[in-house]
C-alpha cells in the first residue's frame, strides 16, 4: 500500500477530503489562471533566482535555529527555537508575501489586496509591494486596528491604504470577507495575497510551498548541530496555519517526528470565547475551501476569540485539517492565560519577547512531560513588539 503523502494536495486541491475551490463565478478566471500557472512560474529558474536572492539578502534568511539553553534547563529537555522573529518585518509572513508579490507581477497584476489580523501579514505585504512597486490595499478588522496599532503605523508608512472592517466581530474573519468582495469587484487588475494556508485552491498549497523554507532550513541546521536527521518534536501555533505548515512541511511524511499544533482556546473550550477549531469545529466551507470550521448546526460561522489577533480565526487550513483527521499531528488547546504565562517564561529565561501567537506554541512545554533525551523544536513565528500594549495590560500585576 502506497504511504500517504501529507505534503501536497491532489490535482483538484484536496488534502484527503479537505480543500477544493468554492468560489463565486466572477473569480473563476482568476483562480483558474492561478491554478494553471502558479507551479510553472514559481518553479522556474527565473522566479527562484529572484525569490531566493530576496530571501537571503533582503529578508535575512536563513534564520537561526537557536539552542535555548535556559529554557532547556527549566524543562529538563533539549529545546531549539526556529527564530522566524528575526526575519525582516519581524515574522514568517514575509516569506509568502514576497513569493506571491513576485508571482503577481509575472501575472501582470499591479494592484495587491490582503487581509491581516495581527498585522504581520499586512506589514509583510506592504513591504513587498513597496519593494516591487505595487499598489497595496490592506483590510483589517476595526478591533485588530486598535490592538495592533504599531503595525498599522508601519503599513501606512510603507504606503499601504488601510481599510477598517466594521462588520461581524471586526477581526480576521471579517477582513477576509471584505478582501474577497474587493477581489470580485476588481479581478482583472488585482491579486489577493492570502496570508495563511486557507482559501480556494491553489492558495493553501502555494502558501505552504513558500513557507516550507522554514522546515527546509530546520532539517539542514538540525543535522549540522546534532548529527541527527530529525528532532523528536516539532511544535508551532496554528490559526489558519501558515507558520505551522512551513515548520511541519518537510517532516509530515516522516512518522518518527511528533508534530504538535497549538490552537488558541481563548477563555476556555466551553467558554463560548475560543478559536480552537479542531475541538469545536465541523466539516464546512469557509473562504473558498472545505475544511474544519467553527459553526452552528445550520452552518453559521461562530465568532472566534483569542487574545492573539493572528489566531482569532474560526477555521484551519485544509493541510492541517487533514493532519488532524489522519492523526498525523496532535492538536492542543492553549488558553489566553497559558499563552501569557509562556511568553513571560521565555522573556525571563532567554531574553526573547515572543509574539502572542508564538506564545501559544511555547505553552505546549507545560502540557507535555518530555524525556531528557528528547529534542524539541518550536517555531518562534514572530516577535512581540506588536503585542506590548497587551502584555503591559495583562501582565501588569507581574511586572
LOVOVEX-494656 format. One record per residue (C-alpha): residue in one letter; x, y, z. Coordinates in steps of 0.25 Angstrom, whole numbers, plus 5000, padded with zeros to 4 digits. Layout:
BEGIN
SITE;res;X;Y;Z
SITE;a;X;Y;Z
...
END
This chain:
BEGIN
SITE;res;X;Y;Z
SITE;x;5000;5000;5000
SITE;x;5006;5014;4996
SITE;x;5009;5022;5008
SITE;x;5000;5035;5010
SITE;x;5007;5048;5004
SITE;x;5003;5059;5014
SITE;x;5011;5070;5007
SITE;x;5003;5072;4995
SITE;x;4988;5073;4990
SITE;x;4983;5065;4978
SITE;x;4980;5072;4965
SITE;x;4967;5078;4970
SITE;x;4974;5084;4982
SITE;x;4969;5073;4992
SITE;x;4977;5068;5004
SITE;x;4969;5056;5007
SITE;x;4954;5061;5008
SITE;x;4959;5076;5011
SITE;x;4961;5087;5001
SITE;x;4956;5090;4987
SITE;x;4951;5103;4981
SITE;x;4938;5108;4985
SITE;x;4937;5122;4978
SITE;x;4928;5132;4972
SITE;x;4927;5131;4957
SITE;x;4933;5145;4956
SITE;x;4946;5139;4962
SITE;x;4947;5127;4953
SITE;x;4956;5133;4943
SITE;x;4966;5138;4953
SITE;x;4966;5125;4961
SITE;x;4967;5117;4948
SITE;x;4979;5125;4944
SITE;x;4986;5123;4957
SITE;x;4983;5108;4957
SITE;x;4989;5107;4943
SITE;x;5001;5116;4944
SITE;x;5006;5116;4959
SITE;x;5014;5104;4958
SITE;x;5021;5107;4945
SITE;x;5024;5121;4949
SITE;x;5029;5118;4963
SITE;x;5037;5106;4960
SITE;x;5044;5114;4948
SITE;x;5059;5117;4949
SITE;x;5056;5132;4947
SITE;x;5046;5132;4958
SITE;x;5054;5124;4968
SITE;x;5067;5133;4966
SITE;x;5059;5146;4969
SITE;x;5052;5139;4981
SITE;x;5064;5132;4987
SITE;x;5072;5145;4986
SITE;x;5062;5153;4993
SITE;x;5060;5143;5004
SITE;x;5075;5143;5006
SITE;x;5079;5158;5004
SITE;x;5066;5165;5007
SITE;x;5059;5156;5018
SITE;x;5071;5152;5024
SITE;x;5070;5137;5023
SITE;x;5074;5127;5027
SITE;x;5068;5129;5041
SITE;x;5076;5123;5053
SITE;x;5072;5110;5060
SITE;x;5075;5115;5074
SITE;x;5078;5105;5085
SITE;x;5070;5111;5097
SITE;x;5080;5107;5108
SITE;x;5072;5113;5120
SITE;x;5058;5108;5115
SITE;x;5064;5094;5113
SITE;x;5069;5094;5127
SITE;x;5056;5098;5132
SITE;x;5048;5087;5125
SITE;x;5059;5077;5126
SITE;x;5060;5074;5111
SITE;x;5067;5080;5099
SITE;x;5059;5091;5093
SITE;x;5062;5099;5080
SITE;x;5055;5111;5075
SITE;x;5054;5114;5060
SITE;x;5055;5129;5060
SITE;x;5046;5134;5050
SITE;x;5044;5146;5058
SITE;x;5058;5151;5053
SITE;x;5053;5152;5039
SITE;x;5051;5166;5032
SITE;x;5037;5171;5037
SITE;x;5038;5162;5050
SITE;x;5031;5149;5046
SITE;x;5030;5138;5036
SITE;x;5019;5145;5028
SITE;x;5030;5152;5019
SITE;x;5033;5138;5012
SITE;x;5020;5137;5006
SITE;x;5017;5151;5003
SITE;x;5029;5153;4995
SITE;x;5027;5140;4987
SITE;x;5013;5144;4984
SITE;x;5016;5158;4980
SITE;x;5027;5153;4970
SITE;x;5016;5144;4965
SITE;x;5006;5155;4963
SITE;x;5016;5163;4955
SITE;x;5019;5152;4946
SITE;x;5004;5150;4944
SITE;x;5002;5165;4940
SITE;x;4995;5169;4953
SITE;x;4999;5183;4958
SITE;x;4989;5184;4970
SITE;x;4990;5176;4982
SITE;x;4980;5173;4993
SITE;x;4982;5166;5006
SITE;x;4975;5163;5020
SITE;x;4982;5164;5033
SITE;x;4979;5161;5047
SITE;x;4992;5162;5056
SITE;x;4997;5172;5045
SITE;x;5009;5164;5042
SITE;x;5004;5159;5029
SITE;x;4999;5173;5026
SITE;x;5013;5179;5029
SITE;x;5020;5168;5020
SITE;x;5010;5170;5009
SITE;x;5012;5185;5009
SITE;x;5027;5183;5010
SITE;x;5027;5174;4998
SITE;x;5018;5184;4990
SITE;x;5027;5196;4993
SITE;x;5039;5188;4989
SITE;x;5033;5183;4976
SITE;x;5025;5196;4972
SITE;x;5011;5190;4974
SITE;x;4999;5197;4979
SITE;x;4995;5192;4993
SITE;x;4981;5191;5000
SITE;x;4980;5184;5014
SITE;x;4967;5180;5020
SITE;x;4967;5180;5035
SITE;x;4957;5178;5046
SITE;x;4954;5190;5054
SITE;x;4956;5182;5067
SITE;x;4970;5178;5061
SITE;x;4973;5192;5057
SITE;x;4972;5196;5071
SITE;x;4980;5185;5078
SITE;x;4991;5185;5067
SITE;x;4993;5200;5065
SITE;x;5009;5199;5063
SITE;x;5007;5190;5051
SITE;x;4996;5199;5046
SITE;x;5006;5211;5046
SITE;x;5017;5203;5039
SITE;x;5007;5199;5028
SITE;x;5003;5213;5026
SITE;x;5018;5218;5026
SITE;x;5020;5207;5015
SITE;x;5010;5213;5006
SITE;x;4998;5204;5008
SITE;x;4984;5208;5009
SITE;x;4977;5202;5021
SITE;x;4962;5199;5021
SITE;x;4955;5197;5034
SITE;x;4945;5186;5034
SITE;x;4934;5188;5044
SITE;x;4925;5176;5041
SITE;x;4923;5164;5049
SITE;x;4933;5162;5060
SITE;x;4942;5173;5053
SITE;x;4954;5163;5053
SITE;x;4962;5154;5043
SITE;x;4950;5146;5038
SITE;x;4943;5159;5034
SITE;x;4955;5165;5028
SITE;x;4956;5152;5019
SITE;x;4941;5154;5015
SITE;x;4944;5169;5011
SITE;x;4956;5165;5003
SITE;x;4949;5154;4995
SITE;x;4938;5165;4992
SITE;x;4949;5174;4987
SITE;x;4955;5163;4978
SITE;x;4942;5160;4972
SITE;x;4940;5175;4968
SITE;x;4954;5177;4963
SITE;x;4958;5163;4958
SITE;x;4965;5167;4945
SITE;x;4975;5176;4951
SITE;x;4977;5170;4965
SITE;x;4984;5159;4972
SITE;x;4979;5155;4986
SITE;x;4991;5151;4995
SITE;x;4985;5142;5005
SITE;x;4993;5141;5017
SITE;x;4991;5127;5022
SITE;x;4988;5113;5017
SITE;x;4974;5116;5015
SITE;x;4965;5120;5003
SITE;x;4962;5113;4990
SITE;x;4972;5104;4983
SITE;x;4983;5107;4979
SITE;x;4985;5117;4991
SITE;x;4987;5106;5002
SITE;x;4998;5099;4994
SITE;x;5004;5112;4989
SITE;x;5006;5118;5003
SITE;x;5011;5105;5009
SITE;x;5021;5104;4998
SITE;x;5026;5118;5000
SITE;x;5027;5115;5016
SITE;x;5033;5102;5014
SITE;x;5046;5109;5014
SITE;x;5045;5108;5029
SITE;x;5046;5093;5031
SITE;x;5056;5092;5019
SITE;x;5065;5101;5027
SITE;x;5062;5093;5040
SITE;x;5066;5080;5034
SITE;x;5079;5085;5030
SITE;x;5082;5093;5043
SITE;x;5078;5082;5052
SITE;x;5087;5071;5045
SITE;x;5098;5081;5046
SITE;x;5096;5084;5060
SITE;x;5093;5070;5066
SITE;x;5098;5060;5055
SITE;x;5084;5054;5055
SITE;x;5074;5055;5043
SITE;x;5061;5058;5051
SITE;x;5057;5064;5065
SITE;x;5046;5057;5073
SITE;x;5036;5068;5073
SITE;x;5033;5080;5064
SITE;x;5023;5090;5071
SITE;x;5016;5102;5065
SITE;x;5004;5111;5067
SITE;x;4992;5110;5058
SITE;x;4981;5119;5054
SITE;x;4979;5118;5039
SITE;x;4993;5111;5040
SITE;x;5004;5117;5031
SITE;x;5016;5117;5040
SITE;x;5011;5103;5045
SITE;x;5010;5098;5030
SITE;x;5024;5103;5028
SITE;x;5030;5097;5040
SITE;x;5023;5083;5038
SITE;x;5025;5082;5023
SITE;x;5038;5074;5022
SITE;x;5034;5065;5034
SITE;x;5020;5061;5031
SITE;x;5023;5049;5023
SITE;x;5033;5044;5034
SITE;x;5025;5037;5045
SITE;x;5037;5037;5054
SITE;x;5035;5052;5057
SITE;x;5024;5056;5066
SITE;x;5016;5068;5061
SITE;x;5009;5077;5071
SITE;x;5000;5089;5067
SITE;x;4995;5099;5078
SITE;x;4982;5105;5076
SITE;x;4976;5117;5083
SITE;x;4965;5113;5093
SITE;x;4963;5127;5097
SITE;x;4956;5127;5111
SITE;x;4954;5112;5110
SITE;x;4948;5102;5101
SITE;x;4934;5103;5108
SITE;x;4934;5118;5110
SITE;x;4928;5122;5096
SITE;x;4940;5130;5095
SITE;x;4950;5121;5087
SITE;x;4957;5119;5074
SITE;x;4961;5104;5076
SITE;x;4955;5099;5063
SITE;x;4959;5084;5063
SITE;x;4952;5083;5077
SITE;x;4940;5091;5073
SITE;x;4938;5091;5058
SITE;x;4932;5082;5048
SITE;x;4933;5080;5033
SITE;x;4929;5092;5025
SITE;x;4932;5103;5015
SITE;x;4939;5116;5019
SITE;x;4946;5126;5010
SITE;x;4947;5117;4998
SITE;x;4951;5103;5003
SITE;x;4945;5091;5010
SITE;x;4951;5089;5024
SITE;x;4948;5089;5039
SITE;x;4940;5101;5043
SITE;x;4934;5107;5056
SITE;x;4920;5107;5052
SITE;x;4906;5105;5057
SITE;x;4897;5093;5053
SITE;x;4891;5101;5042
SITE;x;4905;5105;5036
SITE;x;4906;5119;5042
SITE;x;4920;5123;5046
SITE;x;4923;5124;5061
SITE;x;4931;5137;5065
SITE;x;4944;5132;5070
SITE;x;4952;5139;5081
SITE;x;4967;5139;5085
SITE;x;4976;5149;5092
SITE;x;4985;5147;5079
SITE;x;4979;5154;5067
SITE;x;4987;5145;5058
SITE;x;4980;5133;5063
SITE;x;4966;5139;5064
SITE;x;4960;5131;5053
SITE;x;4949;5121;5052
SITE;x;4955;5110;5044
SITE;x;4968;5104;5040
SITE;x;4974;5101;5026
SITE;x;4971;5088;5019
SITE;x;4986;5084;5020
SITE;x;4984;5084;5035
SITE;x;4970;5078;5035
SITE;x;4976;5066;5028
SITE;x;4987;5065;5038
SITE;x;4977;5065;5049
SITE;x;4967;5055;5043
SITE;x;4978;5045;5040
SITE;x;4984;5047;5054
SITE;x;4998;5051;5048
SITE;x;4998;5063;5057
SITE;x;4993;5065;5071
SITE;x;4985;5078;5073
SITE;x;4986;5084;5087
SITE;x;4977;5095;5093
SITE;x;4984;5107;5099
SITE;x;4977;5118;5107
SITE;x;4980;5133;5107
SITE;x;4985;5132;5121
SITE;x;4994;5120;5118
SITE;x;5000;5127;5106
SITE;x;5003;5140;5114
SITE;x;5010;5131;5124
SITE;x;5018;5124;5114
SITE;x;5022;5138;5108
SITE;x;5027;5143;5121
SITE;x;5035;5130;5123
SITE;x;5042;5131;5110
SITE;x;5045;5146;5113
SITE;x;5051;5144;5126
SITE;x;5059;5131;5123
SITE;x;5064;5135;5109
SITE;x;5062;5150;5108
SITE;x;5053;5148;5096
SITE;x;5039;5154;5095
SITE;x;5031;5146;5086
SITE;x;5018;5150;5078
SITE;x;5005;5145;5085
SITE;x;5003;5135;5074
SITE;x;5017;5129;5077
SITE;x;5014;5129;5092
SITE;x;5003;5118;5089
SITE;x;5013;5109;5083
SITE;x;5022;5111;5095
SITE;x;5011;5108;5105
SITE;x;5012;5093;5100
SITE;x;5024;5092;5108
SITE;x;5015;5092;5121
SITE;x;5006;5081;5115
SITE;x;5016;5070;5111
SITE;x;5026;5063;5120
SITE;x;5038;5062;5111
SITE;x;5049;5052;5113
SITE;x;5063;5057;5116
SITE;x;5067;5051;5103
SITE;x;5057;5058;5095
SITE;x;5060;5069;5085
SITE;x;5049;5079;5083
SITE;x;5048;5090;5072
SITE;x;5038;5101;5074
SITE;x;5035;5111;5062
SITE;x;5036;5125;5068
SITE;x;5027;5131;5057
SITE;x;5029;5145;5061
SITE;x;5034;5156;5071
SITE;x;5026;5162;5082
SITE;x;5027;5177;5079
SITE;x;5013;5178;5073
SITE;x;5007;5172;5086
SITE;x;5014;5180;5096
SITE;x;5001;5188;5099
SITE;x;4994;5175;5102
SITE;x;5006;5170;5110
SITE;x;5007;5182;5119
SITE;x;4992;5182;5121
SITE;x;4990;5167;5124
SITE;x;5003;5165;5132
SITE;x;5003;5178;5140
SITE;x;5002;5171;5153
SITE;x;5014;5163;5150
SITE;x;5023;5174;5145
END
